[in-house]
Amino acid sequence: MATSRNLPTTDPSTLRSAVQEHYTGRLEAGACCSPMNVEVGNAPAGVPTFGCGDPNAAAAFAPGETVLDLGSGAGFDALRAAEAVGPTGMVLGVDMTPAMLQRARTAARDLGHHHVHFLEGHIETLPVPSASVDVVISNCVVNLSSDVDAVLREAFRVLKPGGRLRISDTFRHDPDGTASTTTTPDLEGWCACEAGAHAPEAFMAQARAAGFEAVAVDAAPEGTAVGDVYGAVLHANRP
């Protein structure tokens, strides 16, 4: 499906390598590049977040559920989900960056969360069985993918019937359909989660095309100018 996003390169491996390098550096620095990074409650001590919102707050976790975090990074949202679903539940995190996986696994061990497992892989081809997950979350990661349609199809595949998708991500305010651009972004702008920001209507259409229903995106904050990037949550359910 065509979208308003332009890629800095047509080679997915080059794009992934740039993202890995960027976030390995951010992990070492202990800081996020995004000015939309937000403070949330129930934060695991010493675990950095590189997100742009709070998908967990929108997910309404229940004890015993299985949760999958796409692009789980250092484990911030996955570890918070582990507290919410409790030891009778399970949390899976998928990330492609070895340094992030190491940090997340260490944090899970230190916190005693034996029901959290971090898997190496790509969010376009998830190493997770079909119809095995109650909730899929993600925080400021899907915008980094070169194939958003594949990410949404995979999220649909792994969700159980009735499962929930909650993606916190970056969006470009485009109420009149005039904010899209044909400019090719640079890799740094892409890795900073701004160049690949979604047009809300296009992202919702992609989710519906993947099979999701009850699809909605949070409204832009009041005063957001046309073309500005902001953080919001995509809500969708698998029938």
N, C-alpha and C positions, 0 to 999 in steps of 0.2 A: 504494500500500500504506500502511495506517495505521501510524504510529509513535508513540512516546511524546513526541516533540518538539513543542513549541508555538512558533509563530513570533511575533516581536514585531510584525509587520505582515503583512498579506496581499498587499501590493504588492511584487513582487520588485525593481522598480527602486528603490524607497525603501530596501530592505534592502541592495542592492548599493551604493547611494550612501553609506550609513552605513559600510559595510565599507571602501570606498575611502578615505573621509575619515579613518577611524580608522587605517588602516595607512599612509597617507601621513604622518600625524603620527608614528606609531611609527618610520617610516623616518628622518624628520628628527631624531627623538630618538636614533636608533641603539640602541633597546632594545625588548625584547619585553614585553608585558604579562603573559605566562603564567609562573606560578611553576613549571610543568612543563618549561620550556625546559631542554634537556640539552646537555652538551658532547659533541662527537663528534670522532673523528680525521679527518685529511686535510681540514681546514677551509681553504677559500680565504681568504687573508689579506684583511682589510678588508671582507668580505662578511657582512652581518648575517643571522642566521637568526631566524625568527619561529615556529619549529616546536615540537612537543611530543614529539619522538622522533627516530628514525633509520630511515626507510624503506629507505635505501640498504643498511644492514647486513642487512636481511631480503631484499633483492632478488637477491643473488648474481649480479651483473652479469658478463657474459662479454665479452671483446674482440669488437668488431664489431657488437654489438647496438644496436638503436634503442630509446631510452628517452623516455618522455613524462612530464613533471612537471606535475601539475594544480595550478594556483595557485602558480606557480614563484617568485613574490615577487622578492626581490633576487638570486635565482639560486643560493643556497647549495647546495641538494641537486642541482640540475641540473649545476652546475660540478663537484661531486664525482663525479657520475655520468660526466661527460665524461672525467675521469681514468681511471675504471674501464673504460670501453668503448674508450678509445683513439681515435686519429685514423681508424681504419677503421670506427668506429661513428658514431652520430648521437644527439644529445640535443635534444629539443624541450621548451620550456617555454611554458605558456599562462597568462597572467595578464590581469586586466582593469584593473589600476591603472597609469596611465602613468608615475608616478614609480618604481614598482617595475621596470617594463620598461626604463626608461632606465638605472637602476642596474645591472640584470642585463646589459644589452648592453654597457655600459662595462666591467664586470668581465670578461666573456668576451673582449672585444677586448684588454684589458690582459694577460690571461693567455695570449693567443694561441690560444684555443680556437675555431678556425674551424668546427668540427663541432657547435657549439651554436647554436641559433636560438630566440629568444624571440618568441612570437606574441601579439598582443593578441586576447583573446576570452574567452568564458565557458565554464566547465567543464561546463555543462549542454548546450552546443552547440559542440563542439570543432571548430576549423578544421583538422582533421587527417583524411587519407583513411582509409577503412575498412581493417582488416586490414593495417596498415602498421607496427605497433609491437610490439616484443618484451616490453617491460616498462612498466607504468604505475605511477608512484609519486605520492605526495602527502603533505604534511606539515602537519597542523593547518589544513586548508582546507575539506575536505568538510563539516565541521560548520557552516560559515558559509553553506552553500547552502540556499536555500528549497526545493530539489527534489533531494533525494539520489537518488531513483529515477532521475531523468534523468542525473545524474552517473554512476551505475553502468552504465546502459544505454550511454552514450557510451564509457565505458572499455571495455566489452565490445566495442563496435563497432570501435574503433580497434585492438584487440589482434589479433595474428595467432593462428590456432589453436595452442593450447599456450602462449600468452602468460601472463604473470604480473602480478597486481595486488597492490600492497603500499601500503596506506594507513595512515600513522601519523596518529592523530587522538585527540580527547578522547572519553572514555567515562564514563558515570555508573554506578557500581557498584550493581548491582541483582540480586543472586543469587536473591532470592525474588519478584521482580516487584512490589516494593512501593515503589520509589523514584520512580516517575513522578509528575508533578504536573500539575495543570490550570492552574497559575499562568501568566499571560502574561508572558514575560520582557521586560525593557527592552532597548533597542538597544545600550547600552553593555555589558551582560552578555552579549549575543549576540556582539558584536564581540570580546569578550575570550575567546571560545572555550569558555565554560563553559555558558551557557544552552542552547546547541544540542548539547551532548554527547550521543553516541549511547547508547542501551541496547544492550549487546553482542548479545543474541539478536535484537533487531529489525534491527540493522544486518546481521547475518549472513543473516537471512531476506531482506532486500532484495537482497543480493548474489546469493543463490541464485535469486531471482525474475528477476534480470537475466540469468541464464544461467550464472553462475559455479559451479564445483565446487571441492572440497577447501577449503571456506571455514572459516576459524578466526580467532579473535581471541585475542591474548595474554591470559593471566590477569591479573587485578588484582594489584598488589603486595600482599604479605602485610601485614595490618593495615589495609587500606583499609576504611573504614566504609561502611555502606550509605548511598547518596546522594552519596558523595564523587566528585569528578571526577579522573580519572587519564589518563595517556597510554599508548596501546597501539597495536599494529599489526594491521590486518585483512589476512589472507593469503587469496588466492583465485587460481584459475587459470581461463583460458578453455579449454574442452575442445578 
